[in-house]
Amino acid sequence: MIEPDRTEWQVCCAFNAFCKRVLKNEAINIYNERQQRLTKEMTFSDLTPQEANQLYTLDKQYEGEDGECFQVARKNITPKLLAEALRTLPTEKLKTVLLYYFFNKSDVEIAELLDTPRSTVQYRRTSSFKKLKRFLEEHADDWDD
């Protein structure tokens, strides 16, 4: 076995010391960053009720009372009424309506997503629209606040 000469040995030792120093400094940096972050952060359990209430807001539009309603054919349509109308639809029809009207998907895209023929998607959408229209016409006056 060939022994490394003295200069190679010194270079290896110097490199070894350098690597250890880099790792030690990086560990110190990580520790200091963690300590600095801990002084700025607070756990949720340490928050007062007033501070915790400032972390979120409630959307009152869909609570029904202060919801913005719109008028169609002299009937007031509230978000609560519209949500109730959507709940009357069967699951497959509801998916179709949501994808078409709320996610702007075409009949072809919906057919691919639901793995159904495009004509079925179109039928579900149009029949759902008729059912929603009928429900809203019948119940609009009942839901006026």
N, CA, C and O of each residue as an XYZ file, in Angstrom:
580
protein
N       0.839     -1.164      0.000
C       0.000      0.000      0.000
C       0.891      1.237      0.000
O       1.890      1.315      0.716
N       0.495      2.202     -0.829
C       1.299      3.419     -0.952
C       0.830      4.423      0.089
O      -0.358      4.733      0.184
N       1.777      4.924      0.864
C       1.491      5.896      1.907
C       1.455      7.299      1.294
O       2.323      7.631      0.487
N       0.453      8.145      1.665
C       0.461      9.509      1.134
C       1.620     10.289      1.749
O       1.990     10.085      2.905
N       2.173     11.177      0.952
C       3.292     11.961      1.504
C       2.741     13.024      2.456
O       1.530     13.215      2.569
N       3.636     13.688      3.116
C       3.281     14.598      4.192
C       2.399     15.753      3.712
O       1.465     16.117      4.427
N       2.643     16.344      2.551
C       1.847     17.477      2.069
C       0.408     17.041      1.742
O      -0.546     17.768      2.019
N       0.268     15.857      1.154
C      -1.086     15.362      0.876
C      -1.847     15.166      2.181
O      -3.035     15.477      2.274
N      -1.144     14.644      3.189
C      -1.766     14.432      4.486
C      -2.197     15.765      5.107
O      -3.286     15.858      5.673
N      -1.369     16.774      5.008
C      -1.696     18.094      5.544
C      -2.895     18.701      4.802
O      -3.749     19.335      5.420
N      -2.958     18.506      3.469
C      -4.080     19.022      2.682
C      -5.366     18.316      3.105
O      -6.399     18.966      3.264
N      -5.317     17.017      3.285
C      -6.497     16.259      3.730
C      -6.952     16.735      5.102
O      -8.149     16.911      5.329
N      -6.015     16.945      6.014
C      -6.371     17.409      7.356
C      -6.967     18.815      7.312
O      -7.934     19.105      8.017
N      -6.395     19.682      6.489
C      -6.902     21.047      6.364
C      -8.318     21.039      5.771
O      -9.196     21.774      6.223
N      -8.521     20.196      4.751
C      -9.847     20.102      4.146
C     -10.861     19.536      5.140
O     -11.997     20.005      5.214
N     -10.445     18.533      5.897
C     -11.297     17.945      6.914
C     -11.690     18.998      7.961
O     -12.856     19.082      8.348
N     -10.746     19.777      8.406
C     -11.020     20.829      9.391
C     -11.955     21.886      8.802
O     -12.847     22.385      9.488
N     -11.744     22.223      7.530
C     -12.591     23.207      6.850
C     -14.038     22.704      6.791
O     -14.970     23.445      7.104
N     -14.218     21.455      6.394
C     -15.570     20.883      6.295
C     -16.262     20.872      7.653
O     -17.447     21.192      7.749
N     -15.532     20.505      8.698
C     -16.111     20.484     10.034
C     -16.505     21.894     10.471
O     -17.554     22.076     11.089
N     -15.681     22.887     10.160
C     -15.967     24.267     10.531
C     -17.210     24.773      9.795
O     -18.039     25.470     10.379
N     -17.337     24.416      8.497
C     -18.512     24.821      7.712
C     -19.773     24.208      8.314
O     -20.773     24.904      8.486
N     -19.741     22.930      8.635
C     -20.903     22.267      9.221
C     -21.268     22.863     10.584
O     -22.443     23.057     10.894
N     -20.245     23.148     11.390
C     -20.498     23.727     12.710
C     -21.122     25.113     12.570
O     -22.070     25.437     13.286
N     -20.599     25.942     11.649
C     -21.151     27.288     11.440
C     -22.586     27.226     10.909
O     -23.430     28.035     11.296
N     -22.855     26.278     10.036
C     -24.213     26.133      9.505
C     -25.171     25.712     10.613
O     -26.304     26.190     10.662
N     -24.737     24.835     11.491
C     -25.567     24.425     12.626
C     -25.845     25.615     13.537
O     -26.960     25.763     14.039
N     -24.851     26.458     13.754
C     -25.040     27.661     14.573
C     -26.035     28.599     13.907
O     -26.901     29.160     14.578
N     -25.922     28.777     12.589
C     -26.855     29.644     11.857
C     -28.291     29.141     11.967
O     -29.214     29.924     12.186
N     -28.474     27.832     11.814
C     -29.813     27.246     11.904
C     -30.378     27.437     13.311
O     -31.551     27.773     13.473
N     -29.544     27.224     14.320
C     -29.982     27.406     15.700
C     -30.386     28.859     15.942
O     -31.431     29.116     16.540
N     -29.571     29.808     15.485
C     -29.880     31.234     15.674
C     -31.167     31.632     14.936
O     -31.970     32.397     15.473
N     -31.370     31.127     13.724
C     -32.603     31.426     12.978
C     -33.819     30.879     13.712
O     -34.851     31.546     13.793
N     -33.702     29.676     14.241
C     -34.809     29.067     14.971
C     -35.140     29.876     16.224
O     -36.311     30.109     16.522
N     -34.114     30.301     16.954
C     -34.345     31.103     18.158
C     -34.980     32.440     17.812
O     -35.865     32.912     18.526
N     -34.532     33.054     16.720
C     -35.095     34.325     16.290
C     -36.563     34.154     15.884
O     -37.394     35.003     16.207
N     -36.889     33.062     15.179
C     -38.262     32.794     14.770
C     -39.138     32.544     15.991
O     -40.282     32.998     16.031
N     -38.621     31.831     16.986
C     -39.408     31.544     18.185
C     -39.762     32.818     18.956
O     -40.810     32.876     19.600
N     -38.911     33.825     18.900
C     -39.224     35.078     19.590
C     -40.334     35.842     18.870
O     -41.026     36.651     19.487
N     -40.510     35.593     17.566
C     -41.519     36.303     16.781
C     -42.824     35.519     16.662
O     -43.874     36.120     16.435
N     -42.785     34.198     16.808
C     -43.970     33.369     16.623
C     -44.642     33.077     17.947
O     -44.038     33.143     19.017
N     -45.944     32.744     17.826
C     -46.721     32.398     19.007
C     -47.639     31.244     18.629
O     -48.183     31.221     17.525
N     -47.814     30.304     19.519
C     -48.711     29.188     19.227
C     -50.157     29.645     19.393
O     -50.429     30.604     20.115
N     -51.080     28.962     18.729
C     -52.487     29.315     18.831
C     -53.000     29.197     20.258
O     -53.867     29.966     20.673
N     -52.475     28.246     21.005
C     -52.953     28.059     22.377
C     -52.539     29.213     23.290
O     -53.149     29.415     24.340
N     -51.505     29.975     22.900
C     -51.066     31.113     23.700
C     -51.846     32.395     23.399
O     -51.683     33.391     24.103
N     -52.682     32.385     22.374
C     -53.441     33.579     22.008
C     -54.602     33.811     22.959
O     -55.212     32.868     23.462
N     -54.895     35.073     23.195
C     -56.086     35.412     23.959
C     -57.297     35.250     23.050
O     -57.144     35.244     21.829
N     -58.496     35.119     23.613
C     -59.686     34.984     22.754
C     -59.847     36.168     21.788
O     -60.283     35.981     20.652
N     -59.502     37.370     22.229
C     -59.623     38.535     21.356
C     -58.640     38.429     20.186
O     -58.998     38.750     19.052
N     -57.415     37.987     20.445
C     -56.431     37.826     19.372
C     -56.840     36.705     18.421
O     -56.651     36.819     17.210
N     -57.396     35.631     18.959
C     -57.822     34.517     18.118
C     -58.970     34.936     17.206
O     -59.042     34.483     16.064
N     -59.868     35.790     17.689
C     -60.985     36.253     16.873
C     -60.538     37.157     15.732
O     -61.274     37.328     14.760
N     -59.372     37.726     15.829
C     -58.872     38.589     14.764
C     -58.244     37.795     13.629
O     -57.887     38.376     12.604
N     -58.101     36.497     13.782
C     -57.440     35.682     12.768
C     -58.375     35.226     11.654
O     -57.909     34.656     10.668
N     -59.667     35.458     11.782
C     -60.590     35.008     10.749
C     -61.751     35.988     10.639
O     -61.988     36.806     11.528
N     -62.461     35.884      9.530
C     -63.687     36.659      9.341
C     -64.772     35.713      8.853
O     -64.483     34.669      8.268
N     -65.988     36.076      9.092
C     -67.114     35.295      8.617
C     -67.755     36.027      7.452
O     -67.936     37.244      7.492
N     -68.094     35.282      6.424
C     -68.759     35.857      5.270
C     -70.249     35.885      5.551
O     -70.915     34.851      5.491
N     -70.771     37.049      5.853
C     -72.172     37.172      6.234
C     -73.104     37.161      5.035
O     -74.323     37.130      5.204
N     -72.564     37.186      3.845
C     -73.406     37.236      2.650
C     -74.309     36.019      2.560
O     -75.445     36.131      2.102
N     -73.827     34.858      2.989
C     -74.608     33.646      2.827
C     -75.316     33.214      4.098
O     -75.864     32.113      4.153
N     -75.316     34.055      5.116
C     -76.049     33.712      6.326
C     -77.545     33.928      6.157
O     -78.335     33.447      6.969
N     -77.940     34.640      5.116
C     -79.353     34.796      4.835
C     -79.907     36.132      5.260
O     -80.765     36.675      4.565
N     -79.454     36.695      6.380
C     -80.029     37.943      6.842
C     -79.505     39.137      6.051
O     -80.283     39.892      5.468
N     -78.210     39.302      6.031
C     -77.629     40.445      5.350
C     -77.186     40.111      3.942
O     -76.469     40.886      3.310
N     -77.611     38.957      3.450
C     -77.212     38.530      2.117
C     -77.778     39.442      1.047
O     -78.903     39.932      1.148
N     -77.002     39.650      0.058
C     -77.426     40.488     -1.050
C     -78.370     39.674     -1.928
O     -78.011     38.586     -2.379
N     -79.555     40.183     -2.170
C     -80.473     39.452     -3.020
C     -80.621     40.197     -4.342
O     -80.327     41.388     -4.441
N     -81.074     39.483     -5.331
C     -81.299     40.100     -6.630
C     -82.719     39.784     -7.060
O     -83.342     38.847     -6.560
N     -83.214     40.567     -7.980
C     -84.602     40.420     -8.376
C     -84.681     39.935     -9.814
O     -84.028     40.475    -10.707
N     -85.486     38.915    -10.020
C     -85.732     38.371    -11.351
C     -87.238     38.237    -11.497
O     -87.887     37.605    -10.664
N     -87.794     38.818    -12.538
C     -89.240     38.770    -12.788
C     -90.028     39.177    -11.548
O     -91.011     38.531    -11.188
N     -89.594     40.239    -10.907
C     -90.233     40.804     -9.713
C     -90.277     39.841     -8.531
O     -91.145     39.947     -7.665
N     -89.337     38.903     -8.502
C     -89.216     37.982     -7.367
C     -87.813     38.130     -6.793
O     -86.827     38.158     -7.529
N     -87.740     38.224     -5.483
C     -86.451     38.343     -4.818
C     -85.806     36.972     -4.669
O     -86.413     36.043     -4.135
N     -84.572     36.856     -5.145
C     -83.814     35.616     -5.036
C     -82.666     35.873     -4.065
O     -81.776     36.676     -4.343
N     -82.694     35.190     -2.934
C     -81.628     35.339     -1.937
C     -80.616     34.221     -2.111
O     -80.935     33.176     -2.677
N     -79.410     34.430     -1.635
C     -78.416     33.346     -1.693
C     -78.888     32.085     -0.972
O     -78.587     30.972     -1.403
N     -79.626     32.259      0.123
C     -80.131     31.112      0.876
C     -81.134     30.313      0.036
O     -81.128     29.082      0.056
N     -81.997     31.026     -0.703
C     -82.966     30.369     -1.568
C     -82.270     29.643     -2.706
O     -82.637     28.519     -3.051
N     -81.266     30.285     -3.288
C     -80.522     29.655     -4.377
C     -79.794     28.402     -3.889
O     -79.754     27.390     -4.590
N     -79.223     28.470     -2.692
C     -78.554     27.295     -2.126
C     -79.550     26.170     -1.880
O     -79.250     25.002     -2.126
N     -80.726     26.523     -1.398
C     -81.752     25.506     -1.163
C     -82.209     24.881     -2.483
O     -82.462     23.679     -2.550
N     -82.313     25.695     -3.522
C     -82.700     25.175     -4.841
C     -81.643     24.197     -5.354
O     -81.978     23.154     -5.913
N     -80.374     24.534     -5.163
C     -79.296     23.641     -5.608
C     -79.319     22.324     -4.836
O     -78.995     21.273     -5.388
N     -79.705     22.380     -3.552
C     -79.754     21.156     -2.742
C     -80.824     20.184     -3.222
O     -80.757     18.995     -2.910
N     -81.801     20.665     -3.971
C     -82.865     19.775     -4.443
C     -82.420     18.917     -5.622
O     -83.090     17.945     -5.972
N     -81.293     19.273     -6.235
C     -80.829     18.527     -7.410
C     -80.152     17.221     -7.007
O     -79.485     17.160     -5.974
N     -80.321     16.173     -7.821
C     -79.565     14.937     -7.596
C     -78.062     15.206     -7.769
O     -77.673     16.179     -8.415
N     -77.243     14.360     -7.201
C     -75.798     14.570     -7.173
C     -75.191     14.779     -8.553
O     -74.419     15.718     -8.751
N     -75.528     13.921     -9.508
C     -74.925     14.036    -10.842
C     -75.331     15.330    -11.535
O     -74.522     15.960    -12.217
N     -76.587     15.719    -11.356
C     -77.034     16.981    -11.958
C     -76.389     18.170    -11.266
O     -76.039     19.157    -11.913
N     -76.234     18.077     -9.963
C     -75.591     19.153     -9.215
C     -74.145     19.336     -9.674
O     -73.695     20.463     -9.883
N     -73.422     18.231     -9.829
C     -72.041     18.308    -10.313
C     -71.986     19.006    -11.665
O     -71.139     19.869    -11.896
N     -72.899     18.624    -12.555
C     -72.927     19.204    -13.893
C     -73.186     20.707    -13.827
O     -72.503     21.488    -14.489
N     -74.170     21.106    -13.031
C     -74.508     22.532    -12.909
C     -73.333     23.311    -12.328
O     -72.973     24.370    -12.841
N     -72.737     22.793    -11.265
C     -71.618     23.495    -10.636
C     -70.439     23.635    -11.592
O     -69.843     24.707    -11.693
N     -70.108     22.567    -12.286
C     -68.986     22.633    -13.218
C     -69.263     23.598    -14.364
O     -68.360     24.305    -14.809
N     -70.493     23.633    -14.842
C     -70.816     24.484    -15.988
C     -70.932     25.952    -15.587
O     -70.285     26.810    -16.187
N     -71.750     26.246    -14.581
C     -72.052     27.632    -14.245
C     -71.045     28.275    -13.300
O     -70.824     29.485    -13.365
N     -70.438     27.496    -12.433
C     -69.539     28.084    -11.452
C     -68.063     27.896    -11.783
O     -67.228     28.679    -11.330
N     -67.727     26.866    -12.570
C     -66.334     26.636    -12.931
C     -66.079     26.853    -14.418
O     -64.982     26.593    -14.911
N     -67.103     27.332    -15.131
C     -66.983     27.687    -16.551
C     -66.428     26.560    -17.417
O     -65.632     26.801    -18.324
N     -66.841     25.361    -17.140
C     -66.430     24.213    -17.955
C     -67.440     24.022    -19.085
O     -68.636     24.255    -18.906
N     -66.956     23.603    -20.227
C     -67.849     23.313    -21.350
C     -68.453     21.922    -21.176
O     -68.004     21.137    -20.341
N     -69.478     21.629    -21.976
C     -70.108     20.308    -21.901
C     -69.099     19.206    -22.208
O     -69.131     18.138    -21.596
N     -68.210     19.469    -23.154
C     -67.191     18.473    -23.530
C     -66.242     18.223    -22.354
O     -65.915     17.074    -22.056
N     -65.802     19.286    -21.691
C     -64.891     19.131    -20.551
C     -65.581     18.392    -19.400
O     -64.979     17.539    -18.749
N     -66.835     18.728    -19.163
C     -67.579     18.054    -18.097
C     -67.755     16.576    -18.425
O     -67.625     15.718    -17.552
N     -68.053     16.286    -19.691
C     -68.217     14.891    -20.108
C     -66.944     14.099    -19.861
O     -67.000     12.951    -19.422
N     -65.793     14.710    -20.142
C     -64.519     14.029    -19.892
C     -64.287     13.825    -18.402
O     -63.841     12.758    -17.980
N     -64.592     14.858    -17.595
C     -64.387     14.752    -16.148
C     -65.282     13.687    -15.516
O     -64.839     12.924    -14.657
N     -66.534     13.641    -15.946
C     -67.488     12.715    -15.340
C     -67.574     11.383    -16.070
O     -68.296     10.477    -15.653
N     -66.827     11.277    -17.168
C     -66.801     10.051    -17.974
C     -68.212      9.657    -18.427
O     -68.649      8.518    -18.262
N     -68.903     10.643    -19.000
C     -70.244     10.427    -19.537
C     -70.308     11.048    -20.930
O     -69.462     11.876    -21.265
N     -71.275     10.676    -21.738
C     -71.418     11.293    -23.060
C     -71.777     12.781    -22.944
O     -72.410     13.206    -21.977
N     -71.362     13.554    -23.938
C     -71.631     14.984    -23.937
C     -73.137     15.255    -23.951
O     -73.601     16.192    -23.301
N     -73.890     14.455    -24.675
C     -75.338     14.663    -24.744
C     -75.992     14.467    -23.370
O     -76.965     15.147    -23.044
N     -75.466     13.551    -22.577
C     -75.985     13.340    -21.222
C     -75.714     14.567    -20.360
O     -76.567     14.995    -19.583
N     -74.511     15.129    -20.507
C     -74.156     16.333    -19.758
C     -75.096     17.475    -20.144
O     -75.590     18.203    -19.283
N     -75.334     17.621    -21.438
C     -76.218     18.697    -21.903
C     -77.642     18.489    -21.366
O     -78.283     19.445    -20.929
N     -78.132     17.261    -21.395
C     -79.463     16.967    -20.872
C     -79.535     17.285    -19.374
O     -80.482     17.924    -18.916
N     -78.538     16.839    -18.621
C     -78.532     17.091    -17.173
C     -78.538     18.591    -16.888
O     -79.252     19.065    -16.004
N     -77.739     19.320    -17.643
C     -77.634     20.760    -17.421
C     -78.954     21.456    -17.729
O     -79.428     22.253    -16.919
N     -79.547     21.176    -18.867
C     -80.782     21.866    -19.242
C     -81.954     21.445    -18.351
O     -82.767     22.288    -17.972
N     -82.053     20.168    -18.014
C     -83.147     19.730    -17.133
C     -82.958     20.295    -15.721
O     -83.933     20.619    -15.042
N     -81.716     20.410    -15.290
C     -81.443     20.996    -13.972
C     -81.822     22.467    -13.965
O     -82.391     22.965    -12.994
N     -81.508     23.152    -15.039
C     -81.843     24.561    -15.140
C     -83.356     24.753    -15.051
O     -83.827     25.665    -14.371
N     -84.116     23.900    -15.732
C     -85.579     23.979    -15.682
C     -86.094     23.706    -14.269
O     -87.003     24.382    -13.788
N     -85.504     22.710    -13.614
C     -85.929     22.371    -12.255
C     -85.609     23.514    -11.287
O     -86.426     23.848    -10.428
N     -84.418     24.115    -11.427
C     -84.046     25.246    -10.574
C     -84.981     26.422    -10.805
O     -85.416     27.073     -9.854
N     -85.288     26.692    -12.058
C     -86.179     27.797    -12.399
C     -87.550     27.582    -11.767
O     -88.121     28.502    -11.181
N     -88.069     26.377    -11.886
C     -89.372     26.046    -11.311
C     -89.344     26.220     -9.787
O     -90.262     26.800     -9.206
N     -88.296     25.721     -9.154
C     -88.180     25.827     -7.692
C     -88.143     27.286     -7.266
O     -88.839     27.680     -6.330
N     -87.329     28.096     -7.955
C     -87.203     29.503     -7.587
C     -88.511     30.255     -7.813
O     -88.877     31.116     -7.012
N     -89.210     29.941     -8.883
C     -90.494     30.602     -9.136
C     -91.513     30.258     -8.057
O     -92.281     31.122     -7.634
N     -91.527     29.009     -7.610
C     -92.504     28.571     -6.615
C     -92.192     29.073     -5.215
O     -93.106     29.349     -4.438
N     -90.919     29.195     -4.887
C     -90.546     29.482     -3.500
C     -90.005     30.881     -3.258
O     -89.684     31.206     -2.115
N     -89.890     31.715     -4.263
C     -89.274     33.028     -4.086
C     -90.003     33.863     -3.049
O     -89.358     34.512     -2.227
N     -91.322     33.864     -3.064
C     -92.073     34.677     -2.112
C     -92.023     34.110     -0.696
O     -92.141     34.853      0.278
N     -91.848     32.796     -0.583
C     -91.791     32.165      0.741
C     -90.525     32.536      1.493
O     -90.512     32.516      2.724
N     -89.465     32.871      0.777
C     -88.162     33.112      1.395
C     -87.876     34.584      1.581
O     -86.791     34.931      2.047
N     -88.783     35.454      1.243
C     -88.545     36.909      1.437
C     -88.418     37.198      2.915
O     -89.188     36.705      3.740
N     -87.410     38.022      3.231
C     -87.204     38.391      4.643
C     -87.661     39.805      4.883
O     -87.570     40.300      6.007
